[in-house]
């Protein structure tokens, strides 16, 4: 179990993480660098994992 919420599960009380963290962690597990970039039609770079980060607590 990761994190904790308040009594009514309305707010995160401990160890918040975002869906982008989950995506970055999944890319990491697949052997893909979450900071690897793709480019849009105008050539602007975007990291495939967004601004998420690999969360080791999800790997336990």
PDBQT receptor file of N, H, CA, C and O in Angstrom, charges set to zero:
ATOM      1  N   UNK A   1       0.844  -1.164   0.000  1.00  0.00    +0.000 N 
ATOM      2  CA  UNK A   1       0.000   0.000   0.000  1.00  0.00    +0.000 C 
ATOM      3  C   UNK A   1       0.897   1.237   0.000  1.00  0.00    +0.000 C 
ATOM      4  O   UNK A   1       1.900   1.292   0.711  1.00  0.00    +0.000 OA
ATOM      5  N   UNK A   2       0.525   2.209  -0.795  1.00  0.00    +0.000 N 
ATOM      6  H   UNK A   2      -0.290   2.164  -1.373  1.00  0.00    +0.000 HD
ATOM      7  CA  UNK A   2       1.295   3.448  -0.899  1.00  0.00    +0.000 C 
ATOM      8  C   UNK A   2       0.418   4.605  -0.448  1.00  0.00    +0.000 C 
ATOM      9  O   UNK A   2      -0.712   4.756  -0.914  1.00  0.00    +0.000 OA
ATOM     10  N   UNK A   3       0.936   5.415   0.453  1.00  0.00    +0.000 N 
ATOM     11  H   UNK A   3       1.854   5.293   0.831  1.00  0.00    +0.000 HD
ATOM     12  CA  UNK A   3       0.246   6.623   0.864  1.00  0.00    +0.000 C 
ATOM     13  C   UNK A   3      -0.904   6.400   1.826  1.00  0.00    +0.000 C 
ATOM     14  O   UNK A   3      -1.163   5.294   2.301  1.00  0.00    +0.000 OA
ATOM     15  N   UNK A   4      -1.580   7.505   2.089  1.00  0.00    +0.000 N 
ATOM     16  H   UNK A   4      -1.370   8.404   1.703  1.00  0.00    +0.000 HD
ATOM     17  CA  UNK A   4      -2.688   7.496   3.042  1.00  0.00    +0.000 C 
ATOM     18  C   UNK A   4      -3.580   8.688   2.743  1.00  0.00    +0.000 C 
ATOM     19  O   UNK A   4      -3.112   9.716   2.252  1.00  0.00    +0.000 OA
ATOM     20  N   UNK A   5      -4.859   8.549   3.039  1.00  0.00    +0.000 N 
ATOM     21  H   UNK A   5      -5.239   7.714   3.438  1.00  0.00    +0.000 HD
ATOM     22  CA  UNK A   5      -5.800   9.652   2.864  1.00  0.00    +0.000 C 
ATOM     23  C   UNK A   5      -6.365  10.049   4.220  1.00  0.00    +0.000 C 
ATOM     24  O   UNK A   5      -6.092   9.417   5.240  1.00  0.00    +0.000 OA
ATOM     25  N   UNK A   6      -7.157  11.111   4.203  1.00  0.00    +0.000 N 
ATOM     26  H   UNK A   6      -7.379  11.625   3.374  1.00  0.00    +0.000 HD
ATOM     27  CA  UNK A   6      -7.827  11.489   5.445  1.00  0.00    +0.000 C 
ATOM     28  C   UNK A   6      -8.942  10.481   5.745  1.00  0.00    +0.000 C 
ATOM     29  O   UNK A   6      -9.147   9.529   4.992  1.00  0.00    +0.000 OA
ATOM     30  N   UNK A   7      -9.635  10.694   6.818  1.00  0.00    +0.000 N 
ATOM     31  H   UNK A   7      -9.468  11.467   7.430  1.00  0.00    +0.000 HD
ATOM     32  CA  UNK A   7     -10.643   9.744   7.304  1.00  0.00    +0.000 C 
ATOM     33  C   UNK A   7     -11.721   9.432   6.276  1.00  0.00    +0.000 C 
ATOM     34  O   UNK A   7     -12.211   8.304   6.221  1.00  0.00    +0.000 OA
ATOM     35  N   UNK A   8     -12.099  10.416   5.458  1.00  0.00    +0.000 N 
ATOM     36  H   UNK A   8     -11.701  11.333   5.503  1.00  0.00    +0.000 HD
ATOM     37  CA  UNK A   8     -13.171  10.185   4.484  1.00  0.00    +0.000 C 
ATOM     38  C   UNK A   8     -12.637  10.018   3.055  1.00  0.00    +0.000 C 
ATOM     39  O   UNK A   8     -13.410  10.032   2.097  1.00  0.00    +0.000 OA
ATOM     40  N   UNK A   9     -11.314   9.858   2.915  1.00  0.00    +0.000 N 
ATOM     41  H   UNK A   9     -10.686   9.847   3.693  1.00  0.00    +0.000 HD
ATOM     42  CA  UNK A   9     -10.662   9.662   1.610  1.00  0.00    +0.000 C 
ATOM     43  C   UNK A   9     -10.886  10.844   0.677  1.00  0.00    +0.000 C 
ATOM     44  O   UNK A   9     -10.964  10.681  -0.540  1.00  0.00    +0.000 OA
ATOM     45  N   UNK A  10     -10.989  12.033   1.259  1.00  0.00    +0.000 N 
ATOM     46  H   UNK A  10     -10.926  12.166   2.248  1.00  0.00    +0.000 HD
ATOM     47  CA  UNK A  10     -11.202  13.228   0.456  1.00  0.00    +0.000 C 
ATOM     48  C   UNK A  10      -9.917  13.927   0.055  1.00  0.00    +0.000 C 
ATOM     49  O   UNK A  10      -9.869  14.591  -0.980  1.00  0.00    +0.000 OA
ATOM     50  N   UNK A  11      -8.875  13.784   0.863  1.00  0.00    +0.000 N 
ATOM     51  H   UNK A  11      -8.915  13.245   1.704  1.00  0.00    +0.000 HD
ATOM     52  CA  UNK A  11      -7.593  14.435   0.594  1.00  0.00    +0.000 C 
ATOM     53  C   UNK A  11      -6.447  13.478   0.881  1.00  0.00    +0.000 C 
ATOM     54  O   UNK A  11      -6.546  12.598   1.736  1.00  0.00    +0.000 OA
ATOM     55  N   UNK A  12      -5.356  13.672   0.147  1.00  0.00    +0.000 N 
ATOM     56  H   UNK A  12      -5.276  14.387  -0.547  1.00  0.00    +0.000 HD
ATOM     57  CA  UNK A  12      -4.156  12.877   0.380  1.00  0.00    +0.000 C 
ATOM     58  C   UNK A  12      -3.482  13.378   1.646  1.00  0.00    +0.000 C 
ATOM     59  O   UNK A  12      -3.245  14.576   1.802  1.00  0.00    +0.000 OA
ATOM     60  N   UNK A  13      -3.175  12.454   2.549  1.00  0.00    +0.000 N 
ATOM     61  H   UNK A  13      -3.367  11.481   2.422  1.00  0.00    +0.000 HD
ATOM     62  CA  UNK A  13      -2.514  12.827   3.803  1.00  0.00    +0.000 C 
ATOM     63  C   UNK A  13      -1.026  12.490   3.767  1.00  0.00    +0.000 C 
ATOM     64  O   UNK A  13      -0.234  13.086   4.497  1.00  0.00    +0.000 OA
ATOM     65  N   UNK A  14      -0.649  11.536   2.917  1.00  0.00    +0.000 N 
ATOM     66  H   UNK A  14      -1.293  11.052   2.325  1.00  0.00    +0.000 HD
ATOM     67  CA  UNK A  14       0.736  11.075   2.900  1.00  0.00    +0.000 C 
ATOM     68  C   UNK A  14       1.076  10.476   1.540  1.00  0.00    +0.000 C 
ATOM     69  O   UNK A  14       0.270   9.741   0.971  1.00  0.00    +0.000 OA
ATOM     70  N   UNK A  15       2.255  10.781   1.015  1.00  0.00    +0.000 N 
ATOM     71  H   UNK A  15       2.910  11.379   1.477  1.00  0.00    +0.000 HD
ATOM     72  CA  UNK A  15       2.801  10.234  -0.228  1.00  0.00    +0.000 C 
ATOM     73  C   UNK A  15       1.898  10.459  -1.453  1.00  0.00    +0.000 C 
ATOM     74  O   UNK A  15       1.446   9.492  -2.067  1.00  0.00    +0.000 OA
ATOM     75  N   UNK A  16       1.638  11.695  -1.805  1.00  0.00    +0.000 N 
ATOM     76  H   UNK A  16       2.005  12.480  -1.307  1.00  0.00    +0.000 HD
ATOM     77  CA  UNK A  16       0.835  11.926  -3.015  1.00  0.00    +0.000 C 
ATOM     78  C   UNK A  16       1.637  11.608  -4.281  1.00  0.00    +0.000 C 
ATOM     79  O   UNK A  16       2.846  11.835  -4.328  1.00  0.00    +0.000 OA
ATOM     80  N   UNK A  17       0.969  11.092  -5.285  1.00  0.00    +0.000 N 
ATOM     81  H   UNK A  17      -0.013  10.908  -5.247  1.00  0.00    +0.000 HD
ATOM     82  CA  UNK A  17       1.590  10.943  -6.593  1.00  0.00    +0.000 C 
ATOM     83  C   UNK A  17       0.518  11.106  -7.645  1.00  0.00    +0.000 C 
ATOM     84  O   UNK A  17      -0.669  10.925  -7.378  1.00  0.00    +0.000 OA
ATOM     85  N   UNK A  18       0.950  11.451  -8.846  1.00  0.00    +0.000 N 
ATOM     86  H   UNK A  18       1.914  11.599  -9.064  1.00  0.00    +0.000 HD
ATOM     87  CA  UNK A  18       0.004  11.764  -9.911  1.00  0.00    +0.000 C 
ATOM     88  C   UNK A  18      -0.060  10.626 -10.935  1.00  0.00    +0.000 C 
ATOM     89  O   UNK A  18       0.790   9.736 -10.929  1.00  0.00    +0.000 OA
ATOM     90  N   UNK A  19      -1.057  10.654 -11.805  1.00  0.00    +0.000 N 
ATOM     91  H   UNK A  19      -1.747  11.377 -11.810  1.00  0.00    +0.000 HD
ATOM     92  CA  UNK A  19      -1.109   9.674 -12.889  1.00  0.00    +0.000 C 
ATOM     93  C   UNK A  19       0.136   9.747 -13.773  1.00  0.00    +0.000 C 
ATOM     94  O   UNK A  19       0.556   8.734 -14.332  1.00  0.00    +0.000 OA
ATOM     95  N   UNK A  20       0.727  10.931 -13.903  1.00  0.00    +0.000 N 
ATOM     96  H   UNK A  20       0.386  11.754 -13.449  1.00  0.00    +0.000 HD
ATOM     97  CA  UNK A  20       1.955  11.058 -14.692  1.00  0.00    +0.000 C 
ATOM     98  C   UNK A  20       3.108  10.308 -14.045  1.00  0.00    +0.000 C 
ATOM     99  O   UNK A  20       3.990   9.809 -14.744  1.00  0.00    +0.000 OA
ATOM    100  N   UNK A  21       3.113  10.220 -12.711  1.00  0.00    +0.000 N 
ATOM    101  H   UNK A  21       2.396  10.625 -12.144  1.00  0.00    +0.000 HD
ATOM    102  CA  UNK A  21       4.121   9.408 -12.023  1.00  0.00    +0.000 C 
ATOM    103  C   UNK A  21       3.942   7.934 -12.375  1.00  0.00    +0.000 C 
ATOM    104  O   UNK A  21       4.923   7.215 -12.565  1.00  0.00    +0.000 OA
ATOM    105  N   UNK A  22       2.699   7.487 -12.462  1.00  0.00    +0.000 N 
ATOM    106  H   UNK A  22       1.902   8.071 -12.308  1.00  0.00    +0.000 HD
ATOM    107  CA  UNK A  22       2.424   6.094 -12.832  1.00  0.00    +0.000 C 
ATOM    108  C   UNK A  22       2.901   5.836 -14.254  1.00  0.00    +0.000 C 
ATOM    109  O   UNK A  22       3.516   4.802 -14.515  1.00  0.00    +0.000 OA
ATOM    110  N   UNK A  23       2.634   6.751 -15.174  1.00  0.00    +0.000 N 
ATOM    111  H   UNK A  23       2.135   7.591 -14.962  1.00  0.00    +0.000 HD
ATOM    112  CA  UNK A  23       3.068   6.605 -16.567  1.00  0.00    +0.000 C 
ATOM    113  C   UNK A  23       4.592   6.559 -16.642  1.00  0.00    +0.000 C 
ATOM    114  O   UNK A  23       5.147   5.700 -17.328  1.00  0.00    +0.000 OA
ATOM    115  N   UNK A  24       5.269   7.458 -15.955  1.00  0.00    +0.000 N 
ATOM    116  H   UNK A  24       4.819   8.155 -15.398  1.00  0.00    +0.000 HD
ATOM    117  CA  UNK A  24       6.737   7.480 -15.966  1.00  0.00    +0.000 C 
ATOM    118  C   UNK A  24       7.293   6.175 -15.398  1.00  0.00    +0.000 C 
ATOM    119  O   UNK A  24       8.278   5.644 -15.911  1.00  0.00    +0.000 OA
ATOM    120  N   UNK A  25       6.672   5.662 -14.349  1.00  0.00    +0.000 N 
ATOM    121  H   UNK A  25       5.872   6.093 -13.932  1.00  0.00    +0.000 HD
ATOM    122  CA  UNK A  25       7.116   4.404 -13.746  1.00  0.00    +0.000 C 
ATOM    123  C   UNK A  25       6.904   3.239 -14.710  1.00  0.00    +0.000 C 
ATOM    124  O   UNK A  25       7.757   2.356 -14.804  1.00  0.00    +0.000 OA
ATOM    125  N   UNK A  26       5.789   3.225 -15.418  1.00  0.00    +0.000 N 
ATOM    126  H   UNK A  26       5.097   3.943 -15.342  1.00  0.00    +0.000 HD
ATOM    127  CA  UNK A  26       5.530   2.165 -16.398  1.00  0.00    +0.000 C 
ATOM    128  C   UNK A  26       6.545   2.197 -17.529  1.00  0.00    +0.000 C 
ATOM    129  O   UNK A  26       7.056   1.150 -17.926  1.00  0.00    +0.000 OA
ATOM    130  N   UNK A  27       6.848   3.385 -18.058  1.00  0.00    +0.000 N 
ATOM    131  H   UNK A  27       6.433   4.236 -17.735  1.00  0.00    +0.000 HD
ATOM    132  CA  UNK A  27       7.879   3.496 -19.088  1.00  0.00    +0.000 C 
ATOM    133  C   UNK A  27       9.206   2.966 -18.566  1.00  0.00    +0.000 C 
ATOM    134  O   UNK A  27       9.902   2.238 -19.274  1.00  0.00    +0.000 OA
ATOM    135  N   UNK A  28       9.560   3.316 -17.347  1.00  0.00    +0.000 N 
ATOM    136  H   UNK A  28       8.994   3.907 -16.772  1.00  0.00    +0.000 HD
ATOM    137  CA  UNK A  28      10.797   2.845 -16.734  1.00  0.00    +0.000 C 
ATOM    138  C   UNK A  28      10.832   1.315 -16.683  1.00  0.00    +0.000 C 
ATOM    139  O   UNK A  28      11.847   0.705 -17.020  1.00  0.00    +0.000 OA
ATOM    140  N   UNK A  29       9.730   0.699 -16.264  1.00  0.00    +0.000 N 
ATOM    141  H   UNK A  29       8.906   1.194 -15.990  1.00  0.00    +0.000 HD
ATOM    142  CA  UNK A  29       9.662  -0.760 -16.187  1.00  0.00    +0.000 C 
ATOM    143  C   UNK A  29       9.775  -1.417 -17.561  1.00  0.00    +0.000 C 
ATOM    144  O   UNK A  29      10.248  -2.547 -17.676  1.00  0.00    +0.000 OA
ATOM    145  N   UNK A  30       9.340  -0.709 -18.596  1.00  0.00    +0.000 N 
ATOM    146  H   UNK A  30       8.955   0.209 -18.503  1.00  0.00    +0.000 HD
ATOM    147  CA  UNK A  30       9.444  -1.222 -19.961  1.00  0.00    +0.000 C 
ATOM    148  C   UNK A  30      10.820  -0.982 -20.574  1.00  0.00    +0.000 C 
ATOM    149  O   UNK A  30      11.081  -1.385 -21.707  1.00  0.00    +0.000 OA
ATOM    150  N   UNK A  31      11.698  -0.324 -19.817  1.00  0.00    +0.000 N 
ATOM    151  H   UNK A  31      11.486   0.003 -18.896  1.00  0.00    +0.000 HD
ATOM    152  CA  UNK A  31      13.044  -0.045 -20.311  1.00  0.00    +0.000 C 
ATOM    153  C   UNK A  31      13.112   1.185 -21.197  1.00  0.00    +0.000 C 
ATOM    154  O   UNK A  31      14.072   1.357 -21.948  1.00  0.00    +0.000 OA
ATOM    155  N   UNK A  32      12.104   2.040 -21.117  1.00  0.00    +0.000 N 
ATOM    156  H   UNK A  32      11.324   1.900 -20.507  1.00  0.00    +0.000 HD
ATOM    157  CA  UNK A  32      12.051   3.262 -21.921  1.00  0.00    +0.000 C 
ATOM    158  C   UNK A  32      12.279   4.456 -21.000  1.00  0.00    +0.000 C 
ATOM    159  O   UNK A  32      11.634   4.577 -19.959  1.00  0.00    +0.000 OA
ATOM    160  N   UNK A  33      13.192   5.327 -21.385  1.00  0.00    +0.000 N 
ATOM    161  H   UNK A  33      13.716   5.228 -22.231  1.00  0.00    +0.000 HD
ATOM    162  CA  UNK A  33      13.471   6.509 -20.576  1.00  0.00    +0.000 C 
ATOM    163  C   UNK A  33      12.245   7.414 -20.562  1.00  0.00    +0.000 C 
ATOM    164  O   UNK A  33      11.823   7.885 -21.619  1.00  0.00    +0.000 OA
ATOM    165  N   UNK A  34      11.654   7.673 -19.373  1.00  0.00    +0.000 N 
ATOM    166  H   UNK A  34      11.997   7.290 -18.515  1.00  0.00    +0.000 HD
ATOM    167  CA  UNK A  34      10.458   8.515 -19.309  1.00  0.00    +0.000 C 
ATOM    168  C   UNK A  34      10.714   9.960 -19.734  1.00  0.00    +0.000 C 
ATOM    169  O   UNK A  34       9.772  10.704 -20.008  1.00  0.00    +0.000 OA
ATOM    170  N   UNK A  35      11.976  10.355 -19.788  1.00  0.00    +0.000 N 
ATOM    171  H   UNK A  35      12.741   9.751 -19.565  1.00  0.00    +0.000 HD
ATOM    172  CA  UNK A  35      12.303  11.701 -20.231  1.00  0.00    +0.000 C 
ATOM    173  C   UNK A  35      12.620  11.773 -21.726  1.00  0.00    +0.000 C 
ATOM    174  O   UNK A  35      12.933  12.844 -22.245  1.00  0.00    +0.000 OA
ATOM    175  N   UNK A  36      12.537  10.617 -22.425  1.00  0.00    +0.000 N 
ATOM    176  H   UNK A  36      12.283   9.747 -22.003  1.00  0.00    +0.000 HD
ATOM    177  CA  UNK A  36      12.724  10.614 -23.876  1.00  0.00    +0.000 C 
ATOM    178  C   UNK A  36      11.695  11.556 -24.491  1.00  0.00    +0.000 C 
ATOM    179  O   UNK A  36      10.584  11.696 -23.978  1.00  0.00    +0.000 OA
ATOM    180  N   UNK A  37      12.065  12.190 -25.576  1.00  0.00    +0.000 N 
ATOM    181  H   UNK A  37      12.967  12.076 -25.993  1.00  0.00    +0.000 HD
ATOM    182  CA  UNK A  37      11.183  13.215 -26.154  1.00  0.00    +0.000 C 
ATOM    183  C   UNK A  37      10.553  12.769 -27.463  1.00  0.00    +0.000 C 
ATOM    184  O   UNK A  37      11.159  12.046 -28.255  1.00  0.00    +0.000 OA
ATOM    185  N   UNK A  38       9.333  13.215 -27.668  1.00  0.00    +0.000 N 
ATOM    186  H   UNK A  38       8.841  13.802 -27.025  1.00  0.00    +0.000 HD
ATOM    187  CA  UNK A  38       8.681  13.149 -28.962  1.00  0.00    +0.000 C 
ATOM    188  C   UNK A  38       8.447  14.592 -29.377  1.00  0.00    +0.000 C 
ATOM    189  O   UNK A  38       8.481  15.499 -28.545  1.00  0.00    +0.000 OA
ATOM    190  N   UNK A  39       8.214  14.799 -30.646  1.00  0.00    +0.000 N 
ATOM    191  H   UNK A  39       8.187  14.062 -31.322  1.00  0.00    +0.000 HD
ATOM    192  CA  UNK A  39       8.031  16.167 -31.142  1.00  0.00    +0.000 C 
ATOM    193  C   UNK A  39       6.663  16.312 -31.796  1.00  0.00    +0.000 C 
ATOM    194  O   UNK A  39       6.190  15.413 -32.490  1.00  0.00    +0.000 OA
ATOM    195  N   UNK A  40       6.038  17.465 -31.560  1.00  0.00    +0.000 N 
ATOM    196  H   UNK A  40       6.423  18.196 -30.997  1.00  0.00    +0.000 HD
ATOM    197  CA  UNK A  40       4.745  17.717 -32.188  1.00  0.00    +0.000 C 
ATOM    198  C   UNK A  40       4.955  18.201 -33.616  1.00  0.00    +0.000 C 
ATOM    199  O   UNK A  40       6.086  18.243 -34.101  1.00  0.00    +0.000 OA
ATOM    200  N   UNK A  41       3.884  18.561 -34.279  1.00  0.00    +0.000 N 
ATOM    201  H   UNK A  41       2.966  18.527 -33.885  1.00  0.00    +0.000 HD
ATOM    202  CA  UNK A  41       3.955  18.977 -35.685  1.00  0.00    +0.000 C 
ATOM    203  C   UNK A  41       4.804  20.231 -35.908  1.00  0.00    +0.000 C 
ATOM    204  O   UNK A  41       5.313  20.464 -37.005  1.00  0.00    +0.000 OA
ATOM    205  N   UNK A  42       4.945  21.023 -34.862  1.00  0.00    +0.000 N 
ATOM    206  H   UNK A  42       4.532  20.834 -33.971  1.00  0.00    +0.000 HD
ATOM    207  CA  UNK A  42       5.764  22.228 -34.980  1.00  0.00    +0.000 C 
ATOM    208  C   UNK A  42       7.205  22.003 -34.528  1.00  0.00    +0.000 C 
ATOM    209  O   UNK A  42       8.009  22.935 -34.500  1.00  0.00    +0.000 OA
ATOM    210  N   UNK A  43       7.521  20.761 -34.177  1.00  0.00    +0.000 N 
ATOM    211  H   UNK A  43       6.868  20.004 -34.200  1.00  0.00    +0.000 HD
ATOM    212  CA  UNK A  43       8.869  20.421 -33.771  1.00  0.00    +0.000 C 
ATOM    213  C   UNK A  43       9.169  20.657 -32.296  1.00  0.00    +0.000 C 
ATOM    214  O   UNK A  43      10.319  20.548 -31.871  1.00  0.00    +0.000 OA
ATOM    215  N   UNK A  44       8.139  20.979 -31.513  1.00  0.00    +0.000 N 
ATOM    216  H   UNK A  44       7.205  21.067 -31.859  1.00  0.00    +0.000 HD
ATOM    217  CA  UNK A  44       8.360  21.217 -30.080  1.00  0.00    +0.000 C 
ATOM    218  C   UNK A  44       8.536  19.887 -29.358  1.00  0.00    +0.000 C 
ATOM    219  O   UNK A  44       7.766  18.954 -29.589  1.00  0.00    +0.000 OA
ATOM    220  N   UNK A  45       9.533  19.785 -28.490  1.00  0.00    +0.000 N 
ATOM    221  H   UNK A  45      10.159  20.543 -28.302  1.00  0.00    +0.000 HD
ATOM    222  CA  UNK A  45       9.774  18.525 -27.784  1.00  0.00    +0.000 C 
ATOM    223  C   UNK A  45       8.878  18.369 -26.550  1.00  0.00    +0.000 C 
ATOM    224  O   UNK A  45       8.606  19.333 -25.835  1.00  0.00    +0.000 OA
ATOM    225  N   UNK A  46       8.438  17.153 -26.325  1.00  0.00    +0.000 N 
ATOM    226  H   UNK A  46       8.660  16.370 -26.906  1.00  0.00    +0.000 HD
ATOM    227  CA  UNK A  46       7.655  16.816 -25.136  1.00  0.00    +0.000 C 
ATOM    228  C   UNK A  46       8.187  15.503 -24.567  1.00  0.00    +0.000 C 
ATOM    229  O   UNK A  46       8.323  14.530 -25.309  1.00  0.00    +0.000 OA
ATOM    230  N   UNK A  47       8.491  15.451 -23.273  1.00  0.00    +0.000 N 
ATOM    231  H   UNK A  47       8.381  16.242 -22.671  1.00  0.00    +0.000 HD
ATOM    232  CA  UNK A  47       8.902  14.173 -22.695  1.00  0.00    +0.000 C 
ATOM    233  C   UNK A  47       7.718  13.206 -22.682  1.00  0.00    +0.000 C 
ATOM    234  O   UNK A  47       6.602  13.596 -22.340  1.00  0.00    +0.000 OA
ATOM    235  N   UNK A  48       7.958  11.959 -23.051  1.00  0.00    +0.000 N 
ATOM    236  H   UNK A  48       8.865  11.643 -23.330  1.00  0.00    +0.000 HD
ATOM    237  CA  UNK A  48       6.851  11.002 -23.156  1.00  0.00    +0.000 C 
ATOM    238  C   UNK A  48       6.194  10.729 -21.809  1.00  0.00    +0.000 C 
ATOM    239  O   UNK A  48       5.019  10.368 -21.753  1.00  0.00    +0.000 OA
ATOM    240  N   UNK A  49       6.940  10.898 -20.729  1.00  0.00    +0.000 N 
ATOM    241  H   UNK A  49       7.895  11.192 -20.774  1.00  0.00    +0.000 HD
ATOM    242  CA  UNK A  49       6.385  10.688 -19.397  1.00  0.00    +0.000 C 
ATOM    243  C   UNK A  49       5.840  11.956 -18.785  1.00  0.00    +0.000 C 
ATOM    244  O   UNK A  49       5.541  11.989 -17.591  1.00  0.00    +0.000 OA
ATOM    245  N   UNK A  50       5.705  13.005 -19.583  1.00  0.00    +0.000 N 
ATOM    246  H   UNK A  50       5.948  12.978 -20.553  1.00  0.00    +0.000 HD
ATOM    247  CA  UNK A  50       5.238  14.283 -19.046  1.00  0.00    +0.000 C 
ATOM    248  C   UNK A  50       6.188  14.769 -17.968  1.00  0.00    +0.000 C 
ATOM    249  O   UNK A  50       7.399  14.576 -18.067  1.00  0.00    +0.000 OA
ATOM    250  N   UNK A  51       5.644  15.396 -16.944  1.00  0.00    +0.000 N 
ATOM    251  H   UNK A  51       4.659  15.553 -16.863  1.00  0.00    +0.000 HD
ATOM    252  CA  UNK A  51       6.500  15.855 -15.849  1.00  0.00    +0.000 C 
ATOM    253  C   UNK A  51       6.460  14.860 -14.684  1.00  0.00    +0.000 C 
ATOM    254  O   UNK A  51       6.816  15.201 -13.556  1.00  0.00    +0.000 OA
ATOM    255  N   UNK A  52       6.024  13.631 -14.967  1.00  0.00    +0.000 N 
ATOM    256  H   UNK A  52       5.735  13.355 -15.884  1.00  0.00    +0.000 HD
ATOM    257  CA  UNK A  52       5.997  12.594 -13.932  1.00  0.00    +0.000 C 
ATOM    258  C   UNK A  52       7.395  12.099 -13.624  1.00  0.00    +0.000 C 
ATOM    259  O   UNK A  52       8.335  12.304 -14.393  1.00  0.00    +0.000 OA
ATOM    260  N   UNK A  53       7.509  11.447 -12.490  1.00  0.00    +0.000 N 
ATOM    261  H   UNK A  53       6.745  11.281 -11.865  1.00  0.00    +0.000 HD
ATOM    262  CA  UNK A  53       8.804  10.876 -12.109  1.00  0.00    +0.000 C 
ATOM    263  C   UNK A  53       8.612   9.427 -11.685  1.00  0.00    +0.000 C 
ATOM    264  O   UNK A  53       7.534   9.031 -11.243  1.00  0.00    +0.000 OA
ATOM    265  N   UNK A  54       9.675   8.646 -11.828  1.00  0.00    +0.000 N 
ATOM    266  H   UNK A  54      10.551   8.968 -12.187  1.00  0.00    +0.000 HD
ATOM    267  CA  UNK A  54       9.624   7.237 -11.447  1.00  0.00    +0.000 C 
ATOM    268  C   UNK A  54       9.491   7.167  -9.926  1.00  0.00    +0.000 C 
ATOM    269  O   UNK A  54      10.285   7.763  -9.198  1.00  0.00    +0.000 OA
ATOM    270  N   UNK A  55       8.496   6.444  -9.459  1.00  0.00    +0.000 N 
ATOM    271  H   UNK A  55       7.851   5.960 -10.050  1.00  0.00    +0.000 HD
ATOM    272  CA  UNK A  55       8.221   6.320  -8.025  1.00  0.00    +0.000 C 
ATOM    273  C   UNK A  55       8.582   4.921  -7.558  1.00  0.00    +0.000 C 
ATOM    274  O   UNK A  55       7.869   3.961  -7.850  1.00  0.00    +0.000 OA
ATOM    275  N   UNK A  56       9.684   4.805  -6.837  1.00  0.00    +0.000 N 
ATOM    276  H   UNK A  56      10.263   5.585  -6.601  1.00  0.00    +0.000 HD
ATOM    277  CA  UNK A  56      10.171   3.504  -6.386  1.00  0.00    +0.000 C 
ATOM    278  C   UNK A  56       9.185   2.815  -5.442  1.00  0.00    +0.000 C 
ATOM    279  O   UNK A  56       9.151   1.587  -5.375  1.00  0.00    +0.000 OA
ATOM    280  N   UNK A  57       8.379   3.597  -4.710  1.00  0.00    +0.000 N 
ATOM    281  H   UNK A  57       8.406   4.596  -4.764  1.00  0.00    +0.000 HD
ATOM    282  CA  UNK A  57       7.421   2.987  -3.790  1.00  0.00    +0.000 C 
ATOM    283  C   UNK A  57       6.324   2.204  -4.521  1.00  0.00    +0.000 C 
ATOM    284  O   UNK A  57       5.653   1.366  -3.918  1.00  0.00    +0.000 OA
ATOM    285  N   UNK A  58       6.143   2.474  -5.815  1.00  0.00    +0.000 N 
ATOM    286  H   UNK A  58       6.688   3.154  -6.305  1.00  0.00    +0.000 HD
ATOM    287  CA  UNK A  58       5.167   1.708  -6.593  1.00  0.00    +0.000 C 
ATOM    288  C   UNK A  58       5.749   0.377  -7.056  1.00  0.00    +0.000 C 
ATOM    289  O   UNK A  58       5.017  -0.495  -7.526  1.00  0.00    +0.000 OA
ATOM    290  N   UNK A  59       7.060   0.220  -6.926  1.00  0.00    +0.000 N 
ATOM    291  H   UNK A  59       7.654   0.928  -6.544  1.00  0.00    +0.000 HD
ATOM    292  CA  UNK A  59       7.729  -0.981  -7.409  1.00  0.00    +0.000 C 
ATOM    293  C   UNK A  59       7.881  -2.068  -6.361  1.00  0.00    +0.000 C 
ATOM    294  O   UNK A  59       8.308  -3.178  -6.678  1.00  0.00    +0.000 OA
ATOM    295  N   UNK A  60       7.542  -1.768  -5.133  1.00  0.00    +0.000 N 
ATOM    296  H   UNK A  60       7.195  -0.866  -4.875  1.00  0.00    +0.000 HD
ATOM    297  CA  UNK A  60       7.756  -2.743  -4.046  1.00  0.00    +0.000 C 
ATOM    298  C   UNK A  60       6.766  -3.881  -4.097  1.00  0.00    +0.000 C 
ATOM    299  O   UNK A  60       6.813  -4.779  -3.257  1.00  0.00    +0.000 OA
TER     300      UNK A  60
